[in-house]
Amino acid sequence: MTKPAVTKETGLRHFIAAASYSWAGFLRVLKEAAFRQELGFFVVSIAALALVGATAGEIVVAVILFLGLFSMEAMNTAVEEVIDRISPEISIVGKHAKDLGSFAVTCMIAACCLYLGFVLGKHLFFGSG
């Protein structure tokens, strides 16, 4: 019987290992200008929601949408890195993969904007009811 090349951690060690991988991913995506801009958009958006008196539920939904945006940006960055690694030359398949990742991020930005527009408009023009 051969020993596996990689041994997987279990229990608390697995949790700690996974947390360290996630932290490393956060630090990596933080190097991306687009992610930093989206983080700024998040801070401004939450502040705007608080200023207009958005409910806790409305703020939670915004946070969830932004977490979706952040995860989509991280996945888009991952796709770009893999494509650049395996296909450094210009290829139509690589272009399509990168374009699809960009489209996914754009959809999440649109979802965040639509939701913010709805909630801010509701509170600014129609009161909180």
Steps between C-alpha positions, in 0.01 A plus 500: 500500500639841402480807717302794352711793376288745698343433837185690585455654839188413700310656784631825647821480293290494184306807615822688578656400167188608308492832685864565411431422132203739504710774662769450234231528231371823655852645508546399134174653377575814703782564251239540225395861431148386407457327837621806689251713305220254581603509867475880490159471333394269784610743773330798332185295437466380859558855625233632260253233614564589863458872426157456341382281787497163323380213714736236634346253253567731206862542610542123542373443145750759372783329688400164350493648149844654551638172632374346174679776309823443693485126441432553129799738477720241673385230258556732204854567622555125541383435143730774368800360688439146378450613139817709513692202642383231259460717192730805510451553126186670376229240443130532427415242767699695760333823389157342532577370850618843613204674337256263671661568837476873438133464403427314825658784700301756299176315577576512874584872481167555322317301770663711773416824316139401435447403863667816631300715261178337614570531874649849485216619276241349730643675805579832330182546298232291669602492864589170663155350457 
